[in-house]
Amino acid sequence: MKTEKLWNIFCRVIDNYGDTGVCWRLASGLAARGQRVRLWIDDVSALQWMAPQPPAGVEVRPWTEPLDIGELEIGDILVEAFGCAIAPEFVAAYADSVTAAGGKGLWLNLEYLSAERFVARSHGLRSPVMSGPGLGLRKYFYYPGFTTATGGLLREPDLVARQAGFERMAWLQQLGIAFQGERLISLFCYEPTALGQLLDQLAAGPQATRLLVTPGRAAAAVRACLAGAGQTAHEGVGQLQIAYLPVLDQRDFDHLLWASDLNFVRGEDSLVRAIWANKPLVWQIYPQADDAHHDKLDAFLELMDAPLSLRAFHDAWNGTGQAALPALETAPWQKTITALRERLMQQDDLVTQVIRFAGINR
């Protein structure tokens, strides 16, 4: 059996950059391990700044409707990211290719990350395709996760070495930040209702703090809060100074997390990067209309054995309760994230596991 396979990863950009980030990290990780990858994506704009230097082995193609296949080599493995429904014309071509080769093919449905218990029960389950152009193919549910019963988390082999060699002062200077020893807090969020309370808390606190605000929704939310309080967007308020950052590629986003003393993150991709950063973190989970995200948040807090102060802060930050935003207590939060990271580092990463899965099922 050949070790090099051609993977087709399909990605629809639904919310901001997390889905793009996950698919790009997966594609890059597969290529780094000797695989060929074709990433089909319906909006490539984010990749222009998120990943300006594509690695060898990754080909990015626009996902148009209908999909332009032409004489394209179909490949060996399909990855359907987050239930995006692969283009039917490609599924038909893949089914024909599999039949002609006398094989069974491999179609993976890469699911969303969750610490909920159903993940371990559902990971790796097979689902025969009973209708449509893929009739007769077999689809497997592939769940990233935090335990050995799941598909693992995205983590590059050189991540620890890169982090150990990171120079905080030099990186901050490149961004024009005149660091004077103040506490650094990164902010990557949606529009949390408790944001104004956080800004007030930091401004009135006993410790000088510089808030490193990512562009887009986070920056707009901070500016709106300050405007409502009669402050200009760039003005220092009490103990709080605010730095609005430029767009950061994936490596520099890691650097932001490594440089900060506390990280506010949102979605899935940035949560995983914040765990690897080994700094206290606060996660804003993507809100869902039916409040299903509440259970998902609770499952993660239970998994990390979060202290009561961290649970209370998450509840207020995510709007799951009516209580005011508690004070920051980063010392016990640091112990929690360090223990979680050490546990997760003992597990195989997602790319290692998905390659193994492909080998078992081919």
N, C-alpha and C positions, 0 to 999 in steps of 0.2 A: 504494500500500500504506500503510495507516495506521501511524503510528509508535507509537501507544499500543495495547498488548495486555494482555489479562488472563491472568496467570500463576497456575497452581495448583501450589503447592509442598506436597508431602506429606512429613511428618517423623514418624518414630517415635522416641521417646526411649528409647535403649538403655542408654547408659552416661553417667551424670552429666549434664553440661551441654554438652559439645562439639557434639553433633549439633544441639541446640537453638540454640546460638550461631551455628553456621555458617548454618543455615537462616534465622535472624533477620537476620543481616548481609546475606545474599543478598536477602531480601525487602526490607529497608530500602534497600539499594543500588539495586534495581530501581525502587522507588517514587521515590527521589530523582532518578531519571533519566526520570521521566514515565510510568512503567509502573504498572498496577494489579496488585496482588498479593493473592492469597488463600492464607493459610498454614493448612494443615490439620495439626493436631498432636494426638497422643493424650494428652499430658500438658502442660498449659499452666502448671503451677504455677511452673516456673522463670522464666517470662517476667514474673511478677509483681514480681520483684526485679531480674531481668537487664535488662529493657527496660520500665520502668514507664510510659514515655511513648511509645506507638507513633506513628510518623510517619503523616502523611496518605498515603493510597494503599495501606496495608496493613490487611487484614482478617484477624483470627485466628478460625478456626473449629475446634471440637472434632472430632477424628477418632473418631467413634463407629462401632460395628458393630451393625447395618448403618449406612451413612452416610446421613444425612438430606439429600437433594438437593432435594426438593420442586420448586418452580418456579425454582430457582436458574439464573442465567446460567452456562453451562458454561465458557466462556472459550476462549482460543486455544492455550495452551501448558501442557503437563504437565511437572512436575519431580519425579522420583522420587528422593528423597534417600537415598543409601547403600543402594540395593536394598531399599527398605522395602515393595515390592509394593503399589501403589496399589489402593484399594478397587475390586473388580470392578464394582460398580454405577456408580461414577463413570467407569471406563474405558468401560463400555458406553454411558453417556450422552455421553461425549466422542466416541466412534466415530460415534454417530448424528449428533452435531452437525457433525462434520467431513464426513460423507457428505452431509448436507443442504446444506452450504455449498459443496460441490464442491471442497474443498481436500484437502490431504494431512495437515494437522496437524503438530505437532512435540512429540515426547515425549522428554525428556532424562532419562537416568539419571545423576544427579550422583554421581560415585564418590568414594572416600576419597582423601585427599591422600597422595602418595608421590613420592619421588625416584627410584624404580626405573625401569629403562630401558623396561620394557614400557608405561609410561604414555604415552610419546611415540608408540609404535606403535599404541596402542589409542584414543587420544583422537580423538573425532569419528567413530568407526566406526559404521556403520549396522547395525541388527539388525532385520530384519522380524519382526513379531509373527505367529507361525504358528498360534496357537490361542487359545481363550478369547474373552472379550468384545471384546478389542482386535484381533481377527483382521483383517489387512490394514493395520494401522497400522505406522509405522516408528519404532523407538526408536533414539536415538543415545547412545553412551557419552560422557559429558562428564567429563574428568579435570582437576581442578585440578592445578597443578604449578609447577615452578621454572624451566622453560625456555620458550622461545618456541614450542616444538612442543606445548605443553600449553595448558590453559584458564586459566592464571594463578592469582593469589592474590587474596583479598578485601582491598581497600584503598580507603578512602573518599577522595574528591578533596581534602577539607580536612584530611587526617590530618597532613601535614607542618606546616601552619599551626597546627593545634591543639597539636602537640607543641612548636613553637617558642614558643608563648605560655604554656606550662605553668609554674606557679610551685611549685616543690618544697616550700619551707618552708611556704607557705600551706596546701597540701594536707595535709601531715603534721600541721599544727596542727589542722586540721579533724577529724582522726582522734584527736586527743589524744596524739600522739606528741611527746615533748619531745626533738627531734633536737638532738644536741650535736656533730655532725660525725663520728659513728661510721659505719662501713661498713654499708650497708643491703642485705640480701639477702631477696628475696621467695621464698616457698616454696609452690608449688602442685603437689602430688604425689599419688600413690596411697600405697602402703605399701612404699617401697624398703627392701630388707634392709640397705642401707648407711646408712640414716638415722642410726642411732646413732653410726656412725663420723663422719658429718658434724658432728653436734652436739658430739662430743668434740673434733674438730679445731678447730671454731670456738671452743669454750670454752678450749682450751689455746693458741690462736694468739697471735701478737704484736700483733694488731690488734683493737680493740674493735669488736664487730659486734652489730647488732640484726637479728634474724630476724623478718620480717614474714610471719606464718603465716595462710594463707587458711582459712576455716571449712570444716567437713566432714571429709573423709578426711585431709587434711593435718594439721589441728589434732589430730584423734584420734590419728594416728600419732606426732606429737611428744609428746603427753601420755603415750602408752604408753611411749615410749622413756625419758622422764624418770622416770616412775614405776618403771620397771625399774631405773633407776640410783639410785633413792632420792631423787630430786629432786621438788619440787612443780611443778605445771604453770606457775606464774607466777614462779618464782624464777630470778634470774640465776645463771648458772654460769660462773665465771671471767670470761673476756672476752666472754661471750655474754649478751645480753639478748633476751628473747622477747616479741613483741607479737602477740597474737591478734586478727585483724582481724574486723570485721563483714562481712556479705555485701556484695559490691560489684556495681554494675551494670556494663554493658559499658564505659562511658566511664571509670568509676573503676578498672576493672581495667587499662585502658591507663595511667591515672595511676600505679597501683602499679608497673607495669613501668618507666615513665619515671623514677619517683622512686628506684628501686633501682639499686645498683651491680652486682648480679648477680641473674639471674632463673632460678629453677628452675620449669620449666613441664611440663605433661603434655598428652597428646592432641594434636589438630591445631589447633583454633582458637587456643589459647593459644600454640602454637609460632609461628604466623604473627604474632600480636600482639607476641611477644617479638622476632622478627626486625625488625619495624618500629620497635620501641623502641630499637634500636641499642645494646644493652647486652649484655655477655657472658651467655650462656645455657647451661643444662644441660637437656636434654630427657629426660623419662621417657616412653617410648613405651608405648602401651597393650599389655599383655602378651597374647599369644595362646597357646592350648594347644599348637599345633604348632610354636611358636618361629618362626613366619613373621615376627614383628616384628624378629628379629635382622637379617634381610636388609634390612628397611625402614630400620632404624637405620643400618646400614652404608652404605646408599645415600645417606642424608642427610649423613652425615659425609664421605663422598667428595665429594658435591656442593659442600659448603661448604669443601672442602680443609682440613679440621680438622687442627691440629697434633697430634703424638703425645700430648701431655699432655691435650688435650681428648678425644681418642679413648679414652685409658685411663680418664679420669674417667667418660665415658659408659658404658663397658663395666662398670665397677664399680657405677655408679648403677643401671644397668638389669639387673644380675645376669647379664650374658652371660659373665662370667669368674670366676675364683676369687681374683683379686688383691684386695688391700685398697684402699680408697678413696685415690687419690693426693691430694697437696696441690693446693689451688686455685692456678692460674696465670693470672689474669684478664687480664694485659697482652697476651699473644699471642692470647688468645681474643677480646679486643676488636677487634684487627686483622682477625681472621677474620670476625666478624659484620659489621663495617663494610663489608668488601669484598663480602660476600654481599648486604647490603642495597642497596648502591649498584648492584649488577648487577640485582637484582630490581626496583628502582625504575624502571629503564629499560624495563621490560616493561609492557604494558597489564594492568590489573587484571582480575579474573575477571568482574565485572559488565559492564564495557565489552566484553569478549570474548564473553560469553554473549548479549548483545543483538545483537552483530554476527553471531554464529552463527545466531540466530533469524531475522535478516533475510535471510541467505544461503539458508536452507533453507525459507523460507516461500513 
